[in-house]
Amino acid sequence: MAGAGADALGQLLFITLDDWKWTSSCERVLRRYQPGGILLTQRNLRTPQATCEMLSKMVRVLRVPPFLALSEEGGSVDPLRAFFPGLPQPHLAAEKGSKMVERLGVLIGEAVALLGFNMNFAPRLDLANPWVKQSLEPQLFSSDPRTVARCGEAFVTGLRRHRVMACVKHFPGLSAVEYDNDSSLPIVDKPMATLWREDLLPYRQLLPRLAMVKLSYAAYKAYDLDMPTPALLSLNVLEGLLRAKLGYRGIAVVDLFDALDQMATALANSGPGNEQKAVSLRLDGFAQSITAGCDMAVIVPSERIFEPVRGGFRKALQAGTLSARRVDEALKRIRRAKTGMRLPTGKLSTKTFDRLCREFEEFATECRSAERKNV
């Protein structure tokens, strides 16, 4: 295997950070973990220039250039609001058609590229329906699969105009999840034919163009009927559906610890004797997800989390439950996706920044005007 040590493990990780500017602690974390990707959130964004400089310095201390990502959708998931006027909810742009959604993608793409990012964890391809949380519904383009496919493609096209990679989510779709009980494992009970016709339609159209897709944390009865298994741990979903049936050759990524916390809580609450299984899941979930076919996982870089992840990774390799071939396969996909990847310069164009602020405001005003006309 092309390196099963710390560098190989690091390339399989997207890490999140607390810093908002370059510090010695930030440098130590990056030198130690050598992550394949870095995900920043709104708490990291204090000034545009500090963000530019921090991203540039991150690249210099890493042996392999990383994915540098935000999760920027507009609406309630809008970390760019730290610097720019707020963007409208995706469904408002979708109501005006795919051209408006493409404009949203173009604005986001130019803004994140200006700051030094090369990737965006967006758009959502989940379908809206009456069971979706009210707080999530405005982030969804539509309940119609064809509209979601058109809007998703338009958003991705907008990002690409500025060489920003998209990571669509949440495969194979969350439209049928009911959120009545946050302590239980979400389960989708749509039949396979219905999933294929509805939730999977946007993915069937977009996947050939995408370098990365984010997995759902729900279980799908259509693929794991006897033993509900979250998509991020399901061989039937990852290898059977995503790889074999849909032929996807890109990176499958999971927001692992949010999902594992929910799964472990559900397991611990499901009956006596399951507490230890829940602990084991938290310790070994990373290796299990890679074994099932995932390629990268988002984690928080702390001793409490990283050491169990590293230990579980090595243990699984030694025991043969995680094959060196599977790790090499993931590393190959990551290297391929990084070919020609945009890297930060550390410089901010004030002129471009000021123009984008005006364009953000104009775009938001246009969407609000359309909303008022529809009321």
Buried (B, 14 or more C-beta within 10 A) or exposed (E): EEEBEEBBBBBBBBBBBEBBBBBEEBBEBBEEBBBBBBBBEBEBBBEBBBBBBBBBBBBEBBEBBBBBBBBBBBBEBBBBBBBBBBBBBBBBBBBBEBEBBBBBBBBBBBBBBBBBBBBBBBBBBBBBBEEBEEEBBBBBBBBBBEBBBBBBBBBBBBBBEBEBBBBBBBBBBBBBBBBEEEEBBBBBBBEEEEBBEBBBBBBBBBBEEBBBBBBBBBBBBBBBEEEBBBBBBBBBBBEBBBBEEBEBBBBBBBBBBEBBBBBBBBBBBBEEEBEEEBBBBBBBBBBBBBBBBBBBBBBBBEEEBBEBBBEBBBBBBEEEEBBBEBBBBBBEBBEEBBEEBBBBEBEBEEEEBEEBBEBBBEBBEBBEEBBEEEE
